[in-house]
Amino acid sequence: MKRLAIAFLTLLASASAQASPSLTGPLINAVTTDAQSYTAGQVAHVIATLVNNTGSVFSGNLAGVMSGRGRVVGATSTSSVTALAIGAAQTVDLAFQIPAGVNDHGYLVSLTATSGATTVDMAGAALEASADWATYPRECFVTNFTAGTSTQALVAGLNAWHCNVLQFYDDNFKHHLPYSPNLAWPNLSNTMISRTVLESYIGAAHAKRMAVFNYTLWNGAYPNFSTDGTGPSLSWGMFATNCAPSCTLANMAGTPSNGGSGGLFPAGWAAPWLAEMDPTNAAWISYFETVNAPFIRNLGYDGLQIDTLGDPGKVYNASGNVINMTTALSGFQNAVRSALNTRGVINNVSGWDEADVATNAQQDFYYRETHPEFGDTPYYPSINGLTATVRSFTNKGIDLPIYMDDTYSNTASCISGGGSTPCYFNLPGLLYIDATIFAAGAYHVYLADGDRFISNIYVPGAQLLMSPAAMQSEYDYQTFGVAMEKLLRSAVSDATQPAAITSGATGGSTGAAGQVYLLPKIRPGLQILHLLNYSQLPSNGIQDTNANQPAPTRLGAIGIKMYYSGTLTGSNLLWFASPDVNHGTPQSLSYAKGSDATGTYITFTAPSLLYWDMVWLELDGLSTSDYTMP
């Protein structure tokens, strides 16, 4: 959560969400799976909803081909469709067996609808073979807990988007007393939370093999904490100035800014602002553990999503001492995790304590809100530098919440800004950042409640809308990210072997605006190269804040020279795939070998480039790899 930002919120009802993202093809309208992950040997089901918009009655087949690392795995699964009328719908279930002996693998299922010899439509699906959601975390938000909410439909939508960790946001009674034993209670925004809905959500998520975290702020308290009988003491507080020995509530640090220049929460909320406690105070930590335990034990949460507000700067405790924040994040996380015997993460906003949190915090993955206004370098290539830094401390999965188009989203005329005009995300801005984050080895967190993407920091509030084209592209990108996860997020590091463009485009390794960014990676047994098309960007800023970044020009054949270290044995060693081409279906490429003073290399031609291409080369017969089985 961003400090000082919450006061300027638009509190409009969130858009309703559907069970699966609607795709734009003439026949395959939606695709989902029966679970988020599977274990070796299990049978997975890809479920496609067909809606006939072809203009004529459809009779034919829907076939699915499962592949891993480009190699076909198992038999094609096919279902026939007979006389599907114009406008009519039909659900098709295709079964695929996860191979024995695999773990932490992603698989692409390429779906093709044919009528005779004619291809009518194509789409993609992804399957994950993994015993633990923490290996490849894909966290999404859930914000609607009012009575009557269709939890099954919303979880189904999040499942179709491949979310495997759900953050239940703002479901607490009070920040300093989050659990209520009642059937309903008001949250901070005075929205009534239904216990029945919470329990239904958690059950539905677990049935899809998702984890569920309860959002909580590590040091937040309603300003009446000392008078409402709940127990916190003013002596546990964090103070903006050295006010000892006569500190009062007015001296406390808070958000939004203790009601000062940052304003207050909107009228009608349960509290006008949040006071902040000293997160290193042992009594506060013990109290926090006590009041959060019932959420875990009574409602079945898998863990806590512990939020922070970024670097507080120089702050004081009640004794007048400067609070040492050097290891505050990891110390707090580790104490709570140990006491509650639970899982979860702590949000290291803008990485203000990066090395300590990544190295020492006992958490399931690394979660870091990224905000240029808080000091994050505002350039696309900096994302790879960020993930490389985190990787130098930990091999855990990385989730990066980056909220898109936020300046435009707050335009007064837009619904998302309090007006009445539907305003939309800018598709190029979405795909530039998605491609960059995926290529850097992380996951982009900004999806909520089935089909809502986040443009404003207050997640339950109104957001920008997604066009049909944006829905289709986002679905392809999210699917590609799961299908290729072992090449993107597992044991991958920056390669020392360079690559260069020899024809068809201008590019380099710096990620400069106006050219193609060449990002070489390596994992055991595989050389990987990402091509990111920044050729039309006037600047390489990290966020498309004004929703006006230009679309790239699709480039034709691009000649590539890629250096490698190892031996090339066997056939079909070089592969190409892109979420922008045939919904991510890989294809084998031919190449020529050579050597020069720099080393051994191959030359080949990438067929095209819109936003993002990925190429991988199998080395040494995969004898050094944990990815020998596709």
C-alpha positions as CSV (number, residue, x, y, z in Angstrom):
1,M,0.0,0.0,0.0
2,K,1.3,3.4,-0.8
3,R,1.7,5.9,2.1
4,L,-0.4,9.1,1.8
5,A,-2.4,7.8,-1.2
6,I,-5.5,6.4,0.3
7,A,-7.2,9.7,1.0
8,F,-8.0,10.4,-2.6
9,L,-10.1,7.4,-3.4
10,T,-13.1,6.8,-5.5
11,L,-15.5,4.5,-3.7
12,L,-17.7,3.2,-6.5
13,A,-19.0,-0.3,-6.7
14,S,-16.7,-2.7,-8.5
15,A,-17.7,-4.1,-11.8
16,S,-19.3,-7.5,-11.8
17,A,-17.1,-10.3,-13.0
18,Q,-17.8,-13.3,-15.1
19,A,-16.7,-16.9,-14.7
20,S,-14.0,-16.8,-17.4
21,P,-12.5,-14.1,-19.6
22,S,-14.3,-13.7,-22.9
23,L,-12.1,-14.4,-25.9
24,T,-12.5,-12.7,-29.2
25,G,-12.5,-15.7,-31.6
26,P,-15.5,-16.7,-33.7
27,L,-16.0,-20.0,-31.8
28,I,-13.9,-20.5,-28.7
29,N,-15.4,-18.1,-26.3
30,A,-13.7,-19.1,-23.0
31,V,-11.2,-21.6,-21.7
32,T,-10.5,-22.8,-18.1
33,T,-9.3,-25.8,-16.2
34,D,-10.7,-27.8,-13.4
35,A,-7.9,-26.8,-11.0
36,Q,-4.9,-24.6,-10.7
37,S,-2.3,-27.3,-10.4
38,Y,-1.8,-31.0,-10.6
39,T,0.6,-33.7,-9.5
40,A,2.4,-36.2,-11.6
41,G,0.1,-38.8,-13.1
42,Q,-3.1,-36.9,-12.5
43,V,-5.7,-36.3,-15.3
44,A,-6.2,-32.5,-15.9
45,H,-9.3,-31.2,-17.7
46,V,-9.3,-28.2,-20.1
47,I,-12.9,-26.9,-20.4
48,A,-13.7,-24.8,-23.4
49,T,-16.9,-22.9,-23.9
50,L,-17.9,-22.7,-27.6
51,V,-20.2,-19.9,-28.7
52,N,-20.9,-20.0,-32.4
53,N,-20.3,-16.6,-34.0
54,T,-19.0,-18.0,-37.2
55,G,-22.0,-17.1,-39.2
56,S,-23.0,-20.6,-40.0
57,V,-23.9,-23.9,-38.3
58,F,-20.7,-25.5,-37.0
59,S,-19.9,-29.2,-37.1
60,G,-16.4,-30.3,-36.6
61,N,-13.8,-31.0,-33.9
62,L,-12.0,-29.3,-31.1
63,A,-8.5,-30.8,-30.5
64,G,-6.0,-30.0,-27.8
65,V,-2.2,-30.7,-28.1
66,M,-0.2,-30.6,-24.9
67,S,3.4,-29.5,-25.1
68,G,6.2,-28.8,-22.7
69,R,9.4,-26.9,-23.7
70,G,8.0,-27.1,-27.3
71,R,7.9,-30.9,-27.3
72,V,4.5,-32.6,-27.7
73,V,3.5,-34.6,-24.6
74,G,1.0,-37.4,-24.7
75,A,-1.8,-37.9,-27.1
76,T,-4.0,-35.3,-28.8
77,S,-7.4,-34.9,-27.0
78,T,-10.3,-34.4,-29.4
79,S,-14.0,-33.9,-29.0
80,S,-16.6,-33.7,-31.8
81,V,-19.2,-31.0,-32.1
82,T,-22.3,-31.6,-34.2
83,A,-24.6,-29.0,-35.7
84,L,-23.9,-26.1,-33.3
85,A,-26.4,-23.5,-34.3
86,I,-25.5,-19.8,-34.8
87,G,-25.4,-18.1,-31.4
88,A,-25.6,-21.5,-29.6
89,A,-23.2,-22.5,-26.9
90,Q,-21.6,-25.8,-25.9
91,T,-19.1,-26.9,-23.3
92,V,-16.3,-29.2,-24.3
93,D,-14.1,-31.1,-21.8
94,L,-10.7,-32.3,-23.0
95,A,-8.6,-34.6,-20.7
96,F,-4.8,-34.7,-20.5
97,Q,-2.7,-36.8,-18.3
98,I,0.2,-35.1,-16.5
99,P,3.4,-37.2,-17.1
100,A,4.8,-39.3,-14.3
101,G,7.9,-38.1,-12.6
102,V,7.5,-34.3,-13.2
103,N,7.2,-31.4,-10.8
104,D,7.2,-27.7,-11.2
105,H,6.5,-28.0,-14.9
106,G,4.2,-25.8,-17.0
107,Y,2.4,-27.2,-20.1
108,L,0.7,-25.4,-23.0
109,V,-2.4,-26.9,-24.5
110,S,-2.9,-25.6,-28.1
111,L,-6.6,-25.7,-29.0
112,T,-7.7,-25.8,-32.6
113,A,-11.3,-26.0,-33.8
114,T,-11.6,-27.4,-37.3
115,S,-14.4,-28.1,-39.8
116,G,-13.2,-30.5,-42.3
117,A,-9.8,-29.2,-43.4
118,T,-10.6,-25.6,-42.4
119,T,-9.2,-24.1,-39.2
120,V,-12.1,-22.1,-37.7
121,D,-10.5,-20.9,-34.4
122,M,-7.6,-21.3,-32.1
123,A,-6.9,-20.7,-28.4
124,G,-4.5,-21.7,-25.6
125,A,-4.7,-23.2,-22.2
126,A,-2.1,-23.9,-19.5
127,L,-1.6,-26.7,-17.1
128,E,0.8,-26.7,-14.1
129,A,2.3,-29.7,-12.5
130,S,3.4,-28.5,-9.1
131,A,3.0,-29.7,-5.5
132,D,3.1,-26.2,-4.0
133,W,1.6,-22.9,-5.2
134,A,4.6,-21.1,-3.7
135,T,7.0,-22.3,-6.5
136,Y,5.3,-20.1,-9.1
137,P,3.1,-17.7,-7.1
138,R,0.4,-15.8,-9.1
139,E,-1.3,-13.7,-6.5
140,C,-4.6,-12.0,-7.3
141,F,-7.0,-9.9,-5.2
142,V,-10.5,-10.6,-3.8
143,T,-12.5,-7.6,-2.5
144,N,-16.2,-8.4,-2.6
145,F,-17.4,-10.1,0.6
146,T,-21.0,-8.7,0.9
147,A,-23.9,-11.0,1.4
148,G,-25.2,-12.6,-1.8
149,T,-21.8,-12.6,-3.6
150,S,-21.5,-15.4,-6.1
151,T,-18.3,-16.8,-4.8
152,Q,-18.2,-19.9,-7.0
153,A,-18.4,-17.7,-10.2
154,L,-15.7,-15.3,-9.0
155,V,-13.3,-18.1,-8.0
156,A,-14.0,-19.7,-11.4
157,G,-13.0,-16.5,-13.1
158,L,-9.8,-16.2,-11.0
159,N,-9.0,-19.8,-11.8
160,A,-9.4,-19.1,-15.6
161,W,-6.9,-16.3,-15.1
162,H,-4.5,-18.8,-13.5
163,C,-4.4,-17.2,-10.1
164,N,-3.1,-19.6,-7.5
165,V,-2.8,-17.3,-4.4
166,L,-5.8,-15.1,-3.4
167,Q,-5.3,-12.0,-1.2
168,F,-8.6,-11.3,0.6
169,Y,-8.4,-7.5,0.8
170,D,-10.1,-5.4,3.5
171,D,-12.2,-8.1,5.1
172,N,-11.0,-7.2,8.6
173,F,-13.3,-5.8,11.3
174,K,-10.7,-3.3,12.6
175,H,-7.1,-3.1,11.7
176,H,-6.1,-3.6,15.3
177,L,-8.9,-6.2,15.9
178,P,-9.3,-7.9,12.6
179,Y,-11.4,-10.9,13.6
180,S,-15.0,-10.8,14.6
181,P,-17.0,-13.9,15.7
182,N,-20.2,-12.4,14.3
183,L,-22.0,-13.4,11.1
184,A,-21.3,-10.0,9.7
185,W,-19.2,-6.9,10.5
186,P,-18.2,-3.6,9.0
187,N,-14.7,-3.2,7.5
188,L,-12.7,0.1,7.3
189,S,-14.9,1.5,4.5
190,N,-18.0,0.5,6.5
191,T,-18.9,-2.2,4.0
192,M,-20.6,-5.2,5.7
193,I,-18.5,-8.3,5.4
194,S,-20.4,-11.6,5.4
195,R,-18.8,-14.5,7.3
196,T,-20.8,-17.0,5.2
197,V,-19.3,-15.4,2.0
198,L,-15.8,-15.6,3.4
199,E,-16.2,-19.3,4.2
200,S,-17.7,-20.0,0.8
201,Y,-14.9,-18.2,-1.0
202,I,-12.2,-20.0,1.0
203,G,-13.8,-23.4,0.3
204,A,-14.2,-22.7,-3.4
205,A,-10.6,-21.5,-3.7
206,H,-9.3,-24.6,-1.9
207,A,-11.3,-26.8,-4.2
208,K,-9.3,-25.3,-7.1
209,R,-6.0,-25.8,-5.2
210,M,-5.5,-22.1,-4.5
211,A,-4.1,-20.6,-1.3
212,V,-5.9,-17.9,0.5
213,F,-4.2,-15.1,2.5
214,N,-5.9,-12.6,4.8
215,Y,-4.7,-9.0,4.2
216,T,-3.6,-7.2,7.3
217,L,-1.5,-4.1,8.0
218,W,1.6,-4.8,10.2
219,N,1.1,-1.7,12.4
220,G,-2.3,-0.2,11.6
221,A,-4.8,0.7,14.3
222,Y,-8.0,2.8,14.4
223,P,-7.3,6.0,16.2
224,N,-9.7,5.0,19.0
225,F,-7.5,1.9,19.8
226,S,-6.8,3.1,23.4
227,T,-10.5,3.8,24.3
228,D,-12.4,1.0,22.6
229,G,-11.4,-1.7,25.0
230,T,-9.4,-3.8,22.6
231,G,-6.0,-3.5,24.4
232,P,-3.3,-1.7,22.5
233,S,-1.4,1.0,24.4
234,L,-0.2,4.4,23.2
235,S,3.2,3.4,24.5
236,W,3.4,1.0,21.6
237,G,3.0,3.7,19.1
238,M,5.3,5.0,16.3
239,F,5.6,8.8,16.4
240,A,6.4,11.2,13.7
241,T,8.4,13.5,16.0
242,N,10.3,13.0,19.3
243,C,7.5,13.8,21.7
244,A,8.7,11.9,24.8
245,P,7.8,11.9,27.5
246,S,4.4,13.3,26.7
247,C,3.4,11.7,23.4
248,T,-0.3,11.8,22.5
249,L,-2.4,10.4,19.7
250,A,-1.8,13.6,17.7
251,N,2.0,12.9,17.6
252,M,1.6,9.4,16.0
253,A,2.6,8.6,12.5
254,G,-0.4,7.6,10.4
255,T,-2.0,7.3,7.1
256,P,-3.3,9.4,5.5
257,S,-0.7,11.5,7.3
258,N,-2.5,11.5,10.6
259,G,-5.3,13.5,9.0
260,G,-2.8,16.3,8.2
261,S,-1.7,17.4,4.7
262,G,-2.6,13.9,3.4
263,G,-6.3,14.5,4.3
264,L,-8.6,11.9,5.8
265,F,-10.4,8.8,4.7
266,P,-13.8,9.5,3.0
267,A,-16.7,10.5,5.1
268,G,-18.6,7.5,6.4
269,W,-15.7,5.2,6.8
270,A,-15.3,3.4,10.2
271,A,-12.1,5.4,11.0
272,P,-10.9,8.8,9.7
273,W,-7.3,7.7,9.5
274,L,-5.1,4.9,10.7
275,A,-2.6,5.3,13.5
276,E,0.7,3.4,13.1
277,M,2.3,1.3,15.9
278,D,6.0,0.6,16.4
279,P,6.5,-2.7,14.4
280,T,9.6,-3.5,16.5
281,N,7.7,-3.2,19.8
282,A,7.5,-6.7,21.4
283,A,4.2,-6.0,23.1
284,W,2.6,-4.9,19.8
285,I,4.0,-7.9,18.0
286,S,2.6,-10.2,20.6
287,Y,-0.8,-8.5,20.5
288,F,-0.8,-8.7,16.6
289,E,-0.2,-12.4,16.8
290,T,-3.0,-12.9,19.3
291,V,-5.7,-10.9,17.4
292,N,-4.8,-12.4,13.9
293,A,-4.7,-16.0,15.1
294,P,-8.5,-16.5,14.9
295,F,-8.6,-15.6,11.2
296,I,-6.3,-18.5,10.5
297,R,-7.7,-21.0,13.0
298,N,-11.5,-20.3,12.6
299,L,-11.9,-19.4,9.0
300,G,-9.3,-21.6,7.3
301,Y,-7.0,-19.1,5.8
302,D,-3.6,-20.5,4.6
303,G,-1.7,-17.5,5.8
304,L,-1.3,-13.7,6.2
305,Q,-0.6,-11.1,3.5
306,I,1.2,-8.6,5.8
307,D,1.1,-5.1,4.3
308,T,3.5,-2.2,5.1
309,L,3.3,1.4,4.0
310,G,6.8,1.8,2.6
311,D,9.8,3.4,4.3
312,P,8.5,5.6,7.2
313,G,11.7,7.6,7.4
314,K,12.9,8.8,10.8
315,V,10.3,7.9,13.4
316,Y,10.4,7.5,17.2
317,N,9.1,5.3,19.9
318,A,7.4,6.5,23.0
319,S,10.7,6.7,24.9
320,G,12.0,9.1,22.3
321,N,14.4,6.7,20.6
322,V,14.7,6.5,16.8
323,I,13.1,3.2,15.8
324,N,15.6,1.0,14.1
325,M,13.9,-0.3,10.9
326,T,17.0,-2.1,9.6
327,T,15.6,-5.6,10.2
328,A,12.1,-4.6,11.1
329,L,10.3,-6.3,8.2
330,S,12.0,-9.7,8.5
331,G,11.8,-9.6,12.3
332,F,8.1,-8.9,12.3
333,Q,7.4,-11.5,9.6
334,N,9.4,-14.2,11.3
335,A,7.9,-13.6,14.7
336,V,4.4,-13.8,13.4
337,R,5.0,-16.8,11.2
338,S,6.5,-18.7,14.0
339,A,3.8,-17.8,16.6
340,L,0.9,-18.6,14.3
341,N,2.6,-21.6,12.5
342,T,1.2,-20.2,9.2
343,R,2.4,-19.3,5.7
344,G,2.3,-15.9,4.0
345,V,4.4,-13.0,2.8
346,I,5.2,-9.4,3.9
347,N,5.0,-6.6,1.4
348,N,8.3,-4.8,1.0
349,V,6.9,-1.7,-0.6
350,S,9.5,-0.3,-3.1
351,G,12.2,-2.5,-1.6
352,W,13.2,-0.2,1.2
353,D,14.8,-3.1,3.0
354,E,15.4,-5.4,0.0
355,A,18.5,-7.4,1.1
356,D,17.2,-8.1,4.6
357,V,13.7,-9.1,3.5
358,A,14.8,-11.2,0.6
359,T,17.5,-12.9,2.6
360,N,16.1,-13.3,6.1
361,A,12.3,-13.1,6.0
362,Q,10.6,-16.5,6.4
363,Q,8.0,-16.1,3.7
364,D,6.7,-18.3,0.8
365,F,7.7,-15.9,-2.0
366,Y,8.9,-12.3,-2.5
367,Y,6.2,-9.7,-2.8
368,R,7.1,-6.1,-3.6
369,E,4.8,-3.3,-4.6
370,T,6.7,-1.2,-7.1
371,H,6.2,2.6,-7.2
372,P,8.4,5.0,-9.1
373,E,7.2,7.8,-6.8
374,F,8.7,5.9,-3.9
375,G,12.2,5.7,-5.5
376,D,11.8,2.7,-7.9
377,T,13.7,3.4,-11.1
378,P,11.0,4.2,-13.6
379,Y,12.3,2.3,-16.6
380,Y,11.3,-1.0,-18.2
381,P,14.9,-2.4,-18.1
382,S,15.1,-1.7,-14.3
383,I,12.6,-4.5,-13.8
384,N,15.2,-7.0,-14.8
385,G,17.7,-5.4,-12.6
386,L,15.2,-5.6,-9.7
387,T,14.6,-9.3,-10.2
388,A,18.3,-10.0,-10.6
389,T,19.0,-8.2,-7.3
390,V,16.3,-10.2,-5.5
391,R,17.6,-13.4,-7.1
392,S,21.0,-12.7,-5.7
393,F,19.4,-13.1,-2.2
394,T,16.8,-15.8,-2.7
395,N,15.5,-18.4,-5.2
396,K,11.9,-17.9,-4.2
397,G,9.2,-16.8,-6.6
398,I,8.8,-13.1,-7.2
399,D,5.4,-11.3,-7.5
400,L,5.4,-7.6,-8.4
401,P,2.3,-5.5,-8.0
402,I,2.5,-2.6,-10.4
403,Y,-0.8,-0.7,-10.9
404,M,-1.2,0.6,-14.5
405,D,-2.4,3.8,-16.0
406,D,-3.0,5.3,-12.5
407,T,-2.9,9.0,-13.5
408,Y,-5.4,8.5,-16.3
409,S,-7.5,6.3,-14.1
410,N,-8.1,9.3,-11.7
411,T,-9.3,11.6,-14.5
412,A,-12.4,13.2,-13.0
413,S,-14.7,12.4,-16.0
414,C,-13.8,8.6,-15.9
415,I,-15.9,6.2,-13.8
416,S,-12.7,5.2,-12.2
417,G,-12.1,8.8,-11.2
418,G,-15.6,9.6,-9.9
419,G,-17.2,10.6,-13.2
420,S,-19.6,8.8,-15.5
421,T,-17.5,8.0,-18.6
422,P,-16.3,4.5,-19.1
423,C,-12.5,4.7,-19.6
424,Y,-10.2,1.9,-20.6
425,F,-6.7,0.6,-20.1
426,N,-4.3,1.3,-22.9
427,L,-3.5,-2.2,-24.3
428,P,0.1,-1.3,-25.4
429,G,1.0,-0.1,-21.9
430,L,-0.4,-3.4,-20.4
431,L,1.6,-5.6,-22.7
432,Y,4.9,-3.7,-22.5
433,I,4.9,-4.1,-18.7
434,D,3.6,-7.7,-18.8
435,A,6.2,-8.8,-21.3
436,T,9.0,-7.1,-19.4
437,I,8.0,-8.6,-16.0
438,F,7.5,-12.1,-17.4
439,A,10.8,-12.0,-19.3
440,A,12.6,-10.8,-16.1
441,G,11.3,-13.8,-14.3
442,A,8.5,-12.5,-12.1
443,Y,4.7,-12.3,-12.1
444,H,2.6,-9.1,-12.6
445,V,0.1,-8.7,-9.8
446,Y,-2.9,-6.5,-10.8
447,L,-5.9,-8.7,-11.2
448,A,-9.0,-8.8,-8.9
449,D,-12.4,-10.3,-8.6
450,G,-12.5,-12.4,-11.7
451,D,-12.0,-9.9,-14.5
452,R,-11.1,-6.6,-12.9
453,F,-7.6,-5.2,-13.5
454,I,-6.2,-2.6,-11.0
455,S,-5.5,1.0,-12.0
456,N,-6.1,2.7,-8.7
457,I,-4.3,1.9,-5.5
458,Y,-7.5,1.2,-3.5
459,V,-8.2,-2.2,-4.9
460,P,-12.0,-2.4,-4.1
461,G,-12.7,0.9,-5.8
462,A,-13.6,1.6,-9.4
463,Q,-10.9,0.8,-12.0
464,L,-10.3,1.3,-15.6
465,L,-12.1,-1.1,-17.9
466,M,-10.6,-3.7,-20.3
467,S,-11.5,-3.8,-24.0
468,P,-12.3,-7.2,-25.6
469,A,-8.9,-7.1,-27.3
470,A,-7.2,-6.4,-24.0
471,M,-9.0,-9.3,-22.4
472,Q,-7.9,-11.6,-25.2
473,S,-4.3,-10.5,-25.1
474,E,-4.1,-10.6,-21.3
475,Y,-5.5,-14.1,-21.3
476,D,-2.8,-15.2,-23.8
477,Y,0.0,-13.6,-21.8
478,Q,-1.2,-15.1,-18.5
479,T,-1.5,-18.5,-20.1
480,F,1.9,-18.2,-21.7
481,G,3.4,-17.3,-18.4
482,V,2.2,-20.5,-16.8
483,A,2.9,-22.7,-19.8
484,M,6.5,-21.4,-20.0
485,E,7.1,-21.0,-16.2
486,K,10.1,-23.3,-16.0
487,L,11.9,-21.4,-18.7
488,L,10.8,-18.0,-17.1
489,R,10.9,-18.4,-13.3
490,S,12.9,-21.5,-12.3
491,A,16.7,-21.4,-11.8
492,V,17.0,-18.7,-14.5
493,S,19.6,-16.0,-14.4
494,D,21.1,-13.4,-16.7
495,A,23.5,-15.0,-19.3
496,T,27.0,-13.7,-19.9
497,Q,26.8,-14.9,-23.5
498,P,25.7,-12.0,-25.6
499,A,23.2,-11.8,-28.5
500,A,22.9,-9.3,-31.4
501,I,20.5,-8.4,-34.1
502,T,22.0,-8.9,-37.6
503,S,19.1,-7.8,-39.7
504,G,15.5,-6.6,-39.7
505,A,15.6,-4.3,-36.7
506,T,17.8,-2.2,-34.4
507,G,18.4,-3.6,-31.0
508,G,20.7,-3.9,-28.0
509,S,21.2,-5.1,-24.4
510,T,20.3,-1.8,-22.7
511,G,16.6,-1.7,-23.2
512,A,16.7,1.7,-24.7
513,A,13.6,3.3,-26.1
514,G,13.4,3.2,-29.9
515,Q,14.9,-0.3,-30.3
516,V,14.5,-4.0,-29.6
517,Y,15.6,-5.1,-26.1
518,L,17.7,-8.3,-26.2
519,L,17.6,-10.0,-22.9
520,P,19.7,-13.2,-22.7
521,K,19.0,-15.7,-19.9
522,I,20.3,-19.1,-19.0
523,R,19.2,-22.0,-16.9
524,P,20.8,-25.5,-16.6
525,G,20.9,-27.0,-20.1
526,L,19.1,-24.2,-21.8
527,Q,20.1,-20.9,-23.4
528,I,17.2,-18.4,-23.5
529,L,16.8,-15.1,-25.4
530,H,13.9,-12.6,-25.0
531,L,13.2,-10.0,-27.6
532,L,11.1,-7.0,-26.3
533,N,9.9,-4.5,-28.9
534,Y,10.5,-1.0,-27.5
535,S,11.0,0.3,-31.0
536,Q,8.0,2.7,-30.9
537,L,8.4,3.9,-27.3
538,P,9.3,7.6,-26.9
539,S,10.7,6.7,-23.5
540,N,11.1,3.5,-21.5
541,G,9.1,4.5,-18.5
542,I,7.9,1.7,-16.2
543,Q,4.2,2.7,-16.1
544,D,1.9,3.9,-18.9
545,T,0.5,6.4,-16.3
546,N,-1.4,8.5,-18.9
547,A,-2.6,5.5,-20.9
548,N,-1.0,6.8,-24.1
549,Q,2.0,4.6,-24.9
550,P,2.0,3.8,-28.6
551,A,1.5,0.3,-30.0
552,P,4.6,-1.3,-31.4
553,T,5.0,-1.9,-35.2
554,R,5.0,-5.6,-35.9
555,L,8.5,-6.4,-37.2
556,G,9.1,-9.0,-39.8
557,A,11.9,-11.6,-40.0
558,I,14.7,-10.6,-37.6
559,G,18.2,-12.0,-38.0
560,I,19.8,-13.0,-34.6
561,K,23.3,-14.0,-33.6
562,M,23.2,-15.8,-30.2
563,Y,26.3,-17.0,-28.4
564,Y,26.2,-20.1,-26.2
565,S,28.4,-22.3,-24.1
566,G,28.0,-26.1,-24.5
567,T,27.4,-28.7,-27.2
568,L,24.5,-29.1,-29.6
569,T,23.4,-32.7,-30.1
570,G,20.2,-34.0,-31.5
571,S,17.5,-32.4,-33.6
572,N,14.9,-29.6,-33.0
573,L,17.1,-27.9,-30.5
574,L,16.1,-24.3,-31.2
575,W,12.5,-23.1,-30.4
576,F,10.5,-19.9,-30.8
577,A,7.3,-18.9,-29.0
578,S,5.4,-15.7,-28.4
579,P,2.0,-15.0,-26.7
580,D,1.5,-12.7,-29.7
581,V,1.7,-15.6,-32.2
582,N,-0.8,-18.4,-32.4
583,H,-1.7,-18.0,-28.7
584,G,1.8,-19.1,-27.7
585,T,2.2,-22.3,-29.6
586,P,6.0,-23.0,-30.0
587,Q,7.7,-23.7,-33.3
588,S,11.1,-25.2,-34.1
589,L,13.6,-23.0,-35.9
590,S,16.5,-23.9,-38.1
591,Y,19.9,-22.4,-37.4
592,A,23.6,-22.3,-38.5
593,K,26.6,-22.7,-36.2
594,G,29.7,-20.5,-36.2
595,S,32.5,-19.2,-34.0
596,D,34.6,-16.1,-33.7
597,A,36.8,-14.4,-31.2
598,T,33.9,-13.9,-28.8
599,G,32.9,-17.6,-28.8
600,T,30.6,-20.1,-30.4
601,Y,27.3,-18.9,-31.7
602,I,24.2,-19.8,-33.8
603,T,22.5,-17.6,-36.3
604,F,18.8,-17.9,-37.0
605,T,15.7,-15.8,-38.0
606,A,13.0,-14.9,-35.6
607,P,9.8,-15.1,-37.7
608,S,8.3,-11.8,-36.3
609,L,8.1,-9.6,-33.3
610,L,5.1,-7.6,-31.9
611,Y,5.7,-7.1,-28.2
612,W,7.6,-10.2,-27.0
613,D,9.3,-13.2,-28.4
614,M,11.1,-16.0,-26.5
615,V,13.7,-18.3,-28.0
616,W,15.4,-21.2,-26.3
617,L,18.3,-23.5,-27.2
618,E,18.8,-27.0,-25.8
619,L,22.4,-27.5,-24.7
620,D,24.5,-30.7,-24.0
621,G,21.6,-33.0,-24.7
622,L,20.0,-31.5,-21.5
623,S,22.4,-33.7,-19.5
624,T,23.0,-30.9,-17.0
625,S,19.3,-29.9,-16.8
626,D,16.4,-30.7,-14.4
627,Y,14.2,-30.1,-17.5
628,T,15.1,-33.3,-19.4
629,M,11.4,-34.4,-19.4
630,P,9.2,-32.0,-21.2
